[in-house]
Amino acid sequence: MSLSFVIIGGGPAGVSAATNAARLGAEVTLIERDVLGGAANLWDCIPSKAMIVTGGELNQIRSSAGMGLESMDPHVDIDALRSRISVMTAKLADSNRRLLESQNVNLVSGTGRLVDDHTVVATTASGEQTFSADAILVSTGSRPRIPDWCSPDGDRVLTTRDAYPPQSMPEHLIVVGSGVTGVEFVHMFSSFGSKVTLIVSRQQVLPTKDPEVAAALESDFLRRGVQLYKGARAVGLERTEASGVLLRCDDGRTAEGSHILLAIGSQPNSEGLGLAEAGVQMDGPWVKSLDHHLRSNIAHIYVAGDLSGKLPLASVASMQGRKIAEHVMGLHKVDHKHIDYEKAASAIFTEPEIADVGLAEADAFAEGRKVRVTKVPFGSQAKALINNDPRGFVKIISDPATGVVLGGSIVGRHAAELISVLALAVTNSLTVSDIAESLFVHPALSEALAEAAE
Ligand SMILES: Cc1cc2nc3c(=O)[nH]c(=O)nc-3n(C[C@H](O)[C@H](O)[C@H](O)COP(=O)(O)OP(=O)(O)OC[C@H]3O[C@@H](n4cnc5c(N)ncnc54)[C@H](O)[C@@H]3O)c2cc1C
């Protein structure tokens, strides 16, 4: 008889685990309470990038004079934008459904919870269904963290989930939080023409990123008139008659705007899942000490995606799902590599776009590690000039003795696509010569990678 695998949560982690385990022969049930593809599809990756791409098109059209075109003055149609996003989300949910159905995954629309370590109950519109499981995956994701000094109302006080797009386009948006999510929203709304103020708790936006990369973004924000409150923490909020909201910071400064958007991280969806009742050891809202295979203290109960507390990225969640499926089906005994989170590529969809992978230059120096750093600006590349966008650079960090590529950063147009070359190199210990010896296309931005690898 085939192994029964029950998954709670159909985001990137759950969908990937389900399709891979079913392909390998498991009898899979996937319980999802909302939309297949998860928050990634409905609230996070897809709508935010759709809005950013629309804003990017606006910026391109605004700079059309530099391309030999008459300049135009386009405006945003907020209803058309909203419907573009919902059509896209529905299409992606549908293609997930088709994929899962083609693999004979039993899809259950409902809310799942464990009743013991081998039993999952789904509460559905037509009542409760009980499933007995040899292995269980909990991949219920996360939601925006709300600070105690304000309550989002979906009107003027927004979380990221209220912003696709908001009811009215903000005249002046205050963004709290200057990590990846915060800066993407700054870029998005300033492209739409909103005035934006960004509250930066440290002295640098993107505090965990290479300072040179963060500086490139800061200078673009300043060029666009974004106001930066550096070294300020938001501590209080009032609604005002005049402008909408008034934000108070711990250093005494205040910011007035029409809307405020919170981008201060997320919290796990672990309530009501029956984890502790099933014997899973918890550490507050998180599952305690997952092993390399993402198993909890109960060996057949796995945790993946944002709930695992590893790297909160959809790409990582999907990979975790695949690895768990392989482990459940015993494939790890044959050819299994653990996920190396240090080698995950990530991108920030701003203008210029930012992407990095592996070792950062600043971290190498902080560790006193000898590295070779080569940097090529896009300004010297034919394709960047053709694109009328010479901003940014490619930076490759390699081992001076062996030439092995240890990491890299790319700032500039299509950085999120271009970083794949460096991700492949970092994951497979390729050398700078492997990149330099590859015949890339001309004219293409990837030529900067080949040059930096020489
Ligand atoms: C604004 C924003 C933009 C982002 N952009 C990117 C990006 O560009 N690229 C990237 O890689 N990452 C991005 N991320 C991160 C990414 O969205 C998450 O890392 C990813 O969604 C995590 O996937 P997951 O499978 O853990 O969970 P989710 O995508 O959160 O899915 C979990 C699913 O579980 C369901 N669920 C919860 N509880 C239950 C229950 N009891 N029963 C049944 N179903 C349940 C939920 O309905 C949901 O569908 C972004 C995040 C944010 C906030």
The ligand as a Gaussian input file, in Angstrom:
#p B3LYP/6-31G(d) Opt

LIG

0 1
 C        4.982000      41.722000       0.351000
 C        5.782000      40.468000       0.186000
 C        6.410000      40.207000      -1.020000
 C        7.147000      39.036000      -1.179000
 N        7.790000      38.838000      -2.361000
 C        8.556000      37.733000      -2.532000
 C        9.242000      37.521000      -3.747000
 O        9.205000      38.333000      -4.663000
 N        9.963000      36.393000      -3.887000
 C       10.043000      35.436000      -2.891000
 O       10.722000      34.414000      -3.072000
 N        9.388000      35.621000      -1.715000
 C        8.651000      36.735000      -1.509000
 N        7.974000      36.922000      -0.334000
 C        7.999000      35.859000       0.688000
 C        7.033000      34.727000       0.300000
 O        5.745000      35.260000       0.048000
 C        6.924000      33.670000       1.399000
 O        8.219000      33.281000       1.777000
 C        6.151000      32.455000       0.889000
 O        4.828000      32.797000       0.626000
 C        6.160000      31.336000       1.936000
 O        5.494000      30.246000       1.410000
 P        4.748000      29.197000       2.372000
 O        4.480000      27.987000       1.518000
 O        5.464000      29.029000       3.634000
 O        3.388000      29.900000       2.798000
 P        2.275000      30.811000       2.184000
 O        2.573000      31.276000       0.818000
 O        2.035000      31.803000       3.259000
 O        1.042000      29.825000       2.107000
 C        0.515000      29.213000       3.262000
 C       -0.868000      28.727000       2.951000
 O       -1.359000      27.984000       4.068000
 C       -2.752000      28.241000       4.177000
 N       -3.168000      27.918000       5.545000
 C       -2.793000      28.527000       6.702000
 N       -3.354000      27.891000       7.758000
 C       -4.090000      26.886000       7.244000
 C       -4.890000      25.868000       7.821000
 N       -5.020000      25.727000       9.158000
 N       -5.519000      25.014000       7.000000
 C       -5.408000      25.089000       5.641000
 N       -4.654000      26.027000       5.049000
 C       -3.997000      26.896000       5.838000
 C       -2.895000      29.710000       3.826000
 O       -4.202000      29.987000       3.379000
 C       -1.868000      29.842000       2.689000
 O       -2.482000      29.631000       1.438000
 C        7.244000      38.094000      -0.126000
 C        6.620000      38.350000       1.109000
 C        5.901000      39.530000       1.263000
 C        5.244000      39.805000       2.585000

